[in-house]
Amino acid sequence: MKSRKEAVSLLEKRLLFLDSCSLGTGEVNLHIRMPLHMMESTDRSVKSQPGGVGGHRLSTELWVAMLALTGTLIGSFSGILVSNKLVNFRLEQLEKKVEKHNSIIERIAMAENDIKVITHRIEDVEKALE
């Protein structure tokens, strides 16, 4: 059994080690802030575990961040597309109204020309009756 001083020293080392770790889903993701030689040999074995510093698996936080980014991008682009469709629809409706307005103006211009012609004929008939 170790002395009280050695046990306290070991406990402080382990607390520093745990302080420098973050817990994921069942695995330890290391963010080491202290040299490895300060830890005991049993603590060094954690380094090679999946999800650790030397592991090949991505941490849970990175997966969550990637999923959040993907959701944000999909939401933003779908919102832009829906907004674009609405603007196009409203623009088409306005174009139809402008076409109706233009056709009415053309008909009014033609009616004014007809009125002028009729007015001139009436004047000619009045002159002929005198």
C-alpha positions in Angstrom: 0.0 0.0 0.0 1.2 3.5 -0.8 1.8 6.2 1.7 -0.7 9.0 2.2 1.6 11.5 0.5 1.9 9.2 -2.6 -1.9 8.6 -2.7 -2.6 12.4 -2.6 0.0 13.0 -5.3 -1.6 10.2 -7.5 -5.1 11.6 -6.8 -4.0 15.1 -7.9 -2.4 13.7 -11.1 -5.6 11.9 -11.9 -7.8 14.9 -11.1 -5.6 17.0 -13.5 -5.9 14.2 -16.1 -9.7 14.1 -15.7 -9.9 17.9 -15.8 -8.2 17.7 -19.2 -10.6 15.1 -20.5 -14.1 15.5 -21.9 -16.6 12.6 -21.7 -18.4 11.6 -24.9 -20.8 8.7 -25.4 -19.0 6.0 -23.4 -15.5 6.9 -24.5 -12.9 9.4 -23.3 -11.9 12.1 -25.7 -8.6 13.5 -24.5 -7.6 17.1 -24.7 -4.3 16.8 -22.9 -2.9 19.9 -21.2 -0.1 18.2 -19.4 2.9 16.1 -20.6 2.4 12.4 -20.8 5.4 11.7 -18.5 3.4 13.2 -15.6 0.8 10.5 -15.9 1.3 6.9 -14.8 1.7 4.1 -17.4 -2.0 3.1 -17.0 -3.1 6.6 -18.0 -1.1 6.4 -21.2 -3.0 3.4 -22.4 -6.1 5.7 -22.7 -4.3 7.6 -25.5 -4.6 4.8 -28.0 -8.3 4.0 -27.3 -10.8 4.8 -30.1 -11.9 8.4 -29.9 -8.8 9.4 -28.0 -6.0 11.7 -29.2 -4.5 9.0 -31.4 -7.8 7.4 -32.4 -9.4 7.4 -35.8 -13.0 8.0 -34.7 -14.6 11.4 -34.6 -15.7 12.8 -31.3 -19.4 13.2 -30.5 -19.1 17.0 -30.4 -17.7 17.0 -34.0 -20.6 14.8 -35.2 -23.1 17.1 -33.5 -21.5 20.1 -35.0 -21.5 18.5 -38.5 -25.2 17.6 -38.1 -26.0 21.1 -36.9 -24.2 22.6 -39.9 -26.0 20.2 -42.3 -29.4 21.1 -40.8 -28.6 24.8 -41.0 -27.5 24.6 -44.6 -30.6 22.5 -45.6 -32.9 24.8 -43.7 -31.4 27.9 -45.2 -31.4 26.7 -48.8 -34.9 25.3 -48.6 -36.1 28.7 -47.1 -34.4 30.5 -49.9 -36.0 28.2 -52.5 -39.5 28.6 -51.0 -39.1 32.4 -50.8 -37.9 32.5 -54.4 -40.9 30.5 -55.6 -43.2 32.8 -53.8 -41.6 35.9 -55.3 -41.8 34.4 -58.8 -45.5 33.6 -58.3 -46.2 37.1 -57.2 -44.2 38.5 -60.1 -46.2 36.5 -62.6 -49.4 37.7 -61.1 -48.2 41.3 -61.4 -47.2 40.7 -65.0 -50.7 39.5 -65.8 -52.2 42.6 -64.2 -49.9 44.8 -66.2 -50.9 43.0 -69.4 -54.6 43.6 -68.6 -53.9 47.3 -67.9 -51.9 47.7 -71.1 -54.7 46.1 -73.2 -57.3 48.4 -71.6 -55.1 51.4 -72.4 -54.8 50.3 -76.0 -58.5 49.8 -76.3 -59.1 53.3 -74.8 -56.7 54.8 -77.3 -58.5 53.1 -80.2 -61.9 54.2 -78.8 -60.6 57.8 -78.7 -59.5 57.6 -82.3 -62.9 56.2 -83.3 -64.6 59.1 -81.3 -62.5 61.6 -83.3 -63.4 60.1 -86.6 -67.1 60.0 -85.6 -66.9 63.7 -84.4 -65.4 64.7 -87.8 -68.1 62.8 -89.7 -70.8 64.5 -87.6 -69.2 67.9 -88.4 -69.1 67.0 -92.1 -72.8 66.0 -92.1 -73.8 69.2 -90.2 -71.9 71.3 -92.8 -73.6 69.4 -95.7 -77.0 70.0 -94.1 -76.5 73.8 -93.9 
